[in-house]
Amino acid sequence: MTAPVFIVPEADLATATVGSIVRVSGPEGRHAITVRRLTAGESVALVDGTGRRASGVVADVVDRQTFDVDITAYETEPAPQPRLVVVQALPKGERGELAVELLTEVGVDVIVPWAAANCVTQWRPDRTERAHRRWDDAAAAAAKQARRARFPVVAALASTSDVVALIASAGQALVLHESATAPIGEVRVVDAGDLVLVIGPEGGLTPVELAAFAEAGAGAVRLGPSVLRTSSAGMAAASVVLASSGRWSVEG
């Protein structure tokens, strides 16, 4: 059975070495002790979301929300290449958080919420911060579940012009569209830099959006014979791209 993962502040792992003690407290510590019933001698893994991962053994349970870990192994995972950036049109209801969870689990590096013209849901100015926090929390929880040491970045809400600029600066950009003739599985992806993948809304992309993305350098691709919901299309497309890029190849 794999060791449970707990999230700690960046500063706690920045100076950690094999043989040092790292203290885990707060919500993570409380969950470990009161929910998971963690005891001294058990193996755990600590991550900070920036690529640092420390494995160790619980040295002491201090109280109901604090425990100490004796570090036995430590590594900093390099940033993966190419960096996969998914522009996700806002799904309706809780499907937004579902999309973030799925994208995080497969290994996406940056998630950009996009207010596309045909989105049923729009983030109101007075609720944008709260909505973004929900996506950020969903990404952190999914990253922990997926045992990721490097968490995805949830970018600020993007307009269509923001997405155009993102495409123009990327090493490669692909837009999912049901009328495209090029299968995504046959696209040769870049080895390094940003690979931007645009996922449209349930109502579809507008001709203006498609034209703007194409002018900026994006290629239209299709996922397959089925039309997926926007909340799951990103995960499926990202899986194909990650496999094609070699990031899913077994190494070390």
ABEGO torsion letter per residue (X at the ends): XBBBBBBBBAAAAAABBBGBBBBBBEAAAAAAAAAAGBBBGBBBBBBAGAGBBBBBBBABBABAABBBBBBABBBBBBBBOBBBBBBBBBBBEAAAAAAAAAAAAAGBABBBBBBBAABABBBBAAAAAAAAAAAAAAAAAAAAAAGBABBBBBBBBBBAAAAAAAAAABABBBBBBAABABBAAABBBBABEBBBBBBBBAAEBBAAAAAAAAAAGBBBBBAEABBBBAAAAAAAAAAAAAAAAGAABBBX
